[in-house]
Amino acid sequence: MHLARGCRTGAKTALFLHAPLPFIRPRTSLPSATRPRMTSTTPATPASTASSIGIASLNFVSTFTERLPRDPEASNEIRQVFNAAFSYVDPTDPAKDGMQDIWRQALEAGQVRSGERGEPELEKALIAWSPACAKLFGLEDGYPEAEECSDVVEVLGGFGKQWPGMRSYAMCYGGHQFGYWAGQLGDGRAISMGEYENASGERWEIQLKGAGKTPYSRSADGRAVLRSSVREFLCSEAMHFLGVPTTRALSLVGTGAGVIRDMFYQGSPQMEPGAVVARVAPSFLRLGNFQLATYRQDTELLKETADYAIEYHYPEFNDLTERISKEKPNKYSMFVGEVAKRNAKMVAMWQAVGFVHGVMNTDNFSILGLTIDYGPYGYLDQYDPTYTPNTTDIPGRRYKFEAQPSVAQWNIMQFAKAMIPLCGVEQMEKVMKEFEGIYEAEYHGIMAKKLGLSKIDGPGDVALLEEFHDRMADSKADFTNTWRNLSKISVQSSTEECREWCSSLSLNTDESTGELWMDWLTKYKARLDADGSVTSEGERVRTMNGVNPVYILRNYMAQAAIEKAEKGDYDEVRQLYELLKKPYTEQEGMSGYIARPPAWASRKGVCVNSCSS
């Protein structure tokens, strides 16, 4: 069985052995009396629904720092770090960065200009909170009350306060970026605060993105702007509710300080409001942690990191042998195989919901198969298999939608190569030979549900699926809306009803394209009829509506929320969070959120974004 066009994995395992290893202008907006505002002492929701959620009870540990070797130098100074998995660092108060003074001096010297939006509104505030993510920490469902809100801002905004047991650090790792080895990378602006073990025995790590410089910041400042932070907070939670494996987001805090960014690297820096996202995952270990150790021939660190990952995240392999054998996989080979399997399943889910990551570098791939690092991502609006949301990627489109499965396979190949010292070549080649089959099975399983079929059964069904994608591409159909509305077609649908279905989707069809759609619908109805003895009509519709969402985080929706948030109005950020909690359910009064993008959404910064964040 072969993958549908645009979803085929293309990496060749034959290449396996040969690939190289503040000055702030006074506010002029509406006064606080006329517009609800949220400061560090007010909750992320109306006071009537805020109550104590138990933050004072949190107590943290850090198995990562307890088990793995540390950098002997404890400072945030940028440097190369050897023979260590991490460096102890402290988040730094953004108000002490001096960016406001630098910006003011540059303005006075005529070196920069304020820009169309003028100076940003800067506010130290809890902008958004995820009660759903907070449950992972045993917190009550709801929003922090005033005193807790202040505590959340001080800790999760990176202002220096820490909860009991926290010990902040940044990881050391490397990776391939756009296909080229980049050497040491590491957590350049992400600082891990520790892990919380909940009543179910799950460990959840909190990481602050945008909390200041680390030894791995290279030439950057370690900060994050509000626009990228809003996007990361919303998409982390949206992907979770879509059912896609992902890191989570607990909070979004405005730092009250500005950050200087040149959004498209065109020599036009601007002052933007800064923010910090508190990201959450069982672990933030990446493929690049293992790659850097092998690249530096530090087999001891490679083994220590693998042993840690297995003990805490893949304990089912703990008691297996470490001995390398051509015939039988050892514990490390089983670990690599499971990492490959999880990432194959993750990417299959991306393809199913039309998600395009944009920066699929190996340092942005999790050993747990979680979507990680939401930078210039995007969801498909009109179906375009060559779409990439990253301006840096546009010339070569390495990370375009249709290439994601093959890039994932290539990334896993680099990980497998890094693990050869612990696994042997033969076992790693076996893992790579299995990847495409795992991806294909997962992808076809999901697509069968999206089509309302019991399974993808042979070349005929694969061709039907491929032709559906062709029809969407030809007619510039909206990916999400077309899939969702497919459940309205049944075996009994008349020719006129099928034509009305095409019209309802506002498809860009001429006469010939319209007839091609009608031809496909005829084939589809026949396939549904053949499957009728296996799946009832009601069951089919429920299945389809359970995997074809109504709502996704369209780029223009995120941008509208960002523009309001930059003016101090956070209501749209919170509204989107609530909407995206139920992506598969039609919600009253929310029809505007399924609309195709307006004309203004085609500009850079909306339909595509840069890595400047």
C-alpha positions, -999 to 999 in steps of 0.1 A, spaced: 0 0 0 13 34 -9 7 68 6 -15 93 -11 4 119 -32 17 147 -10 19 125 20 46 100 10 77 96 30 107 100 8 139 96 28 160 67 16 174 43 42 200 33 17 217 67 25 217 58 61 253 50 66 266 77 43 249 109 56 272 130 78 270 126 111 118 514 302 112 544 282 75 540 275 53 567 260 23 574 283 -8 555 273 -33 572 250 -58 544 249 -91 542 268 -87 546 306 -90 515 328 -124 526 339 -139 521 305 -120 489 294 -115 458 315 -77 454 322 -58 427 338 -27 436 359 -5 413 379 -30 414 408 -62 405 388 -72 371 375 -74 360 339 -111 360 340 -139 381 356 -135 383 394 -168 365 399 -154 333 386 -120 335 402 -112 315 433 -83 298 450 -71 270 428 -44 256 452 -13 271 437 3 273 472 3 235 474 26 231 444 60 214 452 86 206 425 115 183 419 140 179 390 149 144 380 167 158 350 192 178 370 195 151 396 204 123 372 224 141 344 258 159 344 257 197 348 278 225 334 302 234 362 297 271 354 265 286 368 259 317 348 238 330 319 269 340 299 268 327 263 294 299 257 300 264 244 291 238 270 308 204 269 303 171 288 270 184 303 233 180 297 223 214 311 234 246 328 219 261 359 205 296 350 180 320 365 153 338 347 161 375 345 138 405 350 132 420 315 130 455 329 167 452 336 177 444 300 180 480 292 160 476 259 139 507 266 170 528 269 185 514 238 153 520 219 150 556 231 186 564 222 181 549 187 149 569 182 166 601 193 195 594 169 172 588 140 184 552 137 149 537 140 114 549 137 83 541 157 64 524 129 28 524 119 15 510 152 35 534 173 49 524 207 34 493 222 13 492 253 34 475 279 18 459 309 29 433 335 -1 410 335 -15 376 334 -29 376 299 -42 341 296 -45 309 318 -54 274 308 -76 257 335 -74 225 314 -36 224 316 -36 235 353 -55 202 361 -23 184 353 -8 200 384 -37 190 406 -51 225 406 -88 233 409 -107 240 378 -109 278 374 -88 308 374 -63 323 399 -77 347 425 -60 381 429 -33 369 453 -26 338 433 -26 358 401 2 379 415 21 348 424 16 333 390 29 364 373 60 366 394 69 329 390 57 321 355 66 355 341 102 348 350 106 377 375 128 357 400 103 341 424 101 303 424 78 278 440 92 252 464 116 227 449 122 246 417 157 249 403 159 266 370 181 254 341 186 253 304 193 222 283 223 217 260 216 201 226 224 204 190 206 197 157 201 199 120 185 232 108 171 232 73 191 200 66 224 212 78 242 204 110 242 235 132 263 223 162 254 234 197 220 251 199 203 245 233 176 263 252 183 299 240 153 315 256 136 286 274 143 280 310 130 249 327 118 253 363 113 218 375 88 189 375 56 184 394 44 148 402 6 147 404 -17 122 421 -17 99 391 21 96 392 26 117 361 55 142 360 49 175 343 77 199 336 72 237 334 94 256 310 94 294 306 98 306 270 111 342 268 126 344 304 160 357 294 194 348 282 210 314 287 244 301 278 227 289 246 212 322 234 240 327 208 234 363 195 198 366 207 184 382 238 165 353 253 132 372 251 99 365 233 74 390 219 37 390 226 26 381 190 46 349 190 37 341 226 -1 344 219 3 321 189 22 295 210 -2 296 239 -33 292 217 -19 266 194 -4 244 221 -39 241 237 -57 240 204 -36 210 192 -43 192 225 -81 196 220 -78 185 184 -62 152 197 -28 159 183 2 150 206 16 183 218 33 202 245 9 222 266 6 259 277 -3 268 312 -1 306 312 7 336 291 23 365 310 29 400 297 63 412 311 56 449 310 89 454 291 96 460 254 115 437 231 132 450 199 125 428 168 129 431 131 100 409 121 111 402 85 149 409 88 145 439 65 163 465 85 132 478 102 134 470 139 104 478 161 97 478 198 72 452 207 56 441 240 74 412 256 57 380 270 65 346 286 46 314 279 48 287 305 51 255 285 43 221 299 53 186 290 65 153 306 99 162 292 114 186 267 141 162 256 147 165 219 164 144 192 192 170 193 202 161 229 214 128 216 228 142 183 251 166 200 266 140 224 274 117 195 287 145 173 311 154 201 320 117 206 307 119 242 294 83 244 292 85 282 268 115 280 248 98 252 243 67 274 234 87 305 208 107 286 194 76 270 193 58 304 175 88 319 149 89 290 142 52 293 140 51 331 115 81 333 97 80 300 100 45 286 102 23 317 89 -7 297 124 -10 283 143 -6 316 150 -43 322 162 -52 287 198 -60 279 222 -33 269 242 -57 247 244 -48 210 233 -76 188 225 -79 150 197 -103 157 179 -89 188 172 -53 197 185 -41 231 169 -15 253 183 14 233 171 0 200 136 -5 214 137 31 227 146 45 193 119 24 177 93 38 200 104 74 195 102 67 157 67 53 161 54 82 182 67 108 158 52 90 128 19 90 145 23 127 154 30 137 118 1 116 106 -22 137 128 -6 169 115 -16 159 80 -51 150 91 -59 184 106 -39 205 80 -12 217 104 21 229 90 49 232 116 72 254 95 105 246 113 109 209 114 146 210 125 158 180 145 161 202 176 124 208 173 115 171 175 105 156 208 116 121 220 80 117 232 65 124 198 50 157 209 45 188 187 70 212 201 82 248 194 53 267 178 70 293 157 59 303 122 34 275 120 1 276 101 -30 256 93 -41 251 57 -69 274 47 -73 267 10 -58 233 2 -23 239 -11 1 209 -5 31 232 -12 21 257 16 48 267 41 40 293 67 77 302 73 91 331 52 126 317 57 115 284 42 97 298 11 127 297 -13 131 259 -10 99 249 8 117 221 26 90 221 53 59 225 31 28 206 41 32 176 17 69 172 27 63 168 64 62 130 65 94 126 46 111 153 67 100 135 99 115 103 85 148 121 77 149 136 113 144 101 128 172 89 106 195 115 121 184 104 156 190 67 147 225 75 134 232 93 167 222 62 186 244 38 167 271 37 195 244 22 218 224 1 193 245 -9 164 240 -2 127 218 -32 119 191 -24 145 189 12 134 185 2 98 156 -20 109 139 10 127 142 31 95 128 4 73 97 2 96 90 40 97 71 43 65 49 14 73 41 28 107 33 62 93 12 48 64 -9 27 87 -15 56 111 -23 80 83 -47 57 65 -64 48 98 -71 85 104 -81 92 68 -105 63 68 -124 79 97 -123 113 79 -139 97 48 -164 78 69 -150 44 59 -143 14 80 -108 13 65 -87 23 36 -90 -10 17 -65 -13 -12 -54 8 -41 -89 19 -50 -94 37 -17 -60 52 -19 -68 66 -53 -102 79 -40 -84 98 -12 -57 111 -36 -84 123 -60 -102 141 -32 -70 161 -25 -67 168 -62 -102 182 -63 -96 204 -33 -64 217 -49 -80 224 -83 -109 243 -68 -89 260 -40 -112 245 -15 -110 253 22 -93 222 38 -111 222 71 -146 232 59 -145 207 30 -136 178 52 -162 188 78 -190 191 53 -182 158 36 -204 141 63 -234 158 46 -230 135 16 -247 102 19 -255 72 -4 -290 88 -9 -277 122 -19 -292 133 -53 -273 149 -81 -289 183 -72 -279 178 -35 -244 171 -46 -243 203 -67 -257 223 -38 -229 207 -16 -203 221 -40 -220 255 -40 -222 256 -2 -184 254 1 -178 284 -23 -155 263 -44 -136 281 -71 -149 259 -99 -153 263 -136 -175 239 -155 -149 212 -160 -137 214 -124 -173 211 -112 -179 180 -132 -147 165 -118 -162 171 -83 -194 155 -93 -175 125 -107 -157 121 -74 -188 124 -54 -204 96 -75 -174 73 -67 -175 83 -31 -212 75 -27 -206 41 -43 -178 34 -18 -201 44 11 -227 21 -3 -202 -8 -4 -192 0 32 -228 2 44 -230 -33 58 -200 -24 81 -209 11 92 -244 26 97 -252 60 85 -255 75 120 -222 59 131 -205 71 99 -215 108 105 -206 107 142 -172 92 133 -165 118 106 -176 147 128 -153 134 156 -122 137 134 -131 166 110 -130 198 131 -153 228 128 -128 252 142 -90 255 139 -67 283 148 -66 301 115 -37 326 112 -60 355 107 -79 347 139 -47 346 158 -36 379 143 -68 396 152 -63 385 188 -27 396 188 -35 431 175 -61 435 203 -37 422 229 -10 446 218 -34 474 228 -41 458 262 -74 441 252 -70 403 260 -106 393 256 -101 378 221 -72 357 232 -94 342 260 -124 339 236 -103 318 212 -90 296 240 -126 288 250 -137 283 214 -108 259 205 -115 237 236 -143 222 216 -131 221 180 -154 193 169 -186 208 182 -206 235 165 -210 264 190 -238 289 190 -229 323 178 -194 312 166 -201 309 128 -177 337 121 -148 316 132 -153 291 103 -151 318 76 -124 317 50 -96 343 55 -104 379 46 -83 397 19 -61 414 45 -50 379 58 -29 374 27 -2 398 39 31 387 54 28 384 92 -6 367 89 -5 340 62 32 335 66 55 345 95 92 346 102 113 331 129 116 366 145 98 361 177 
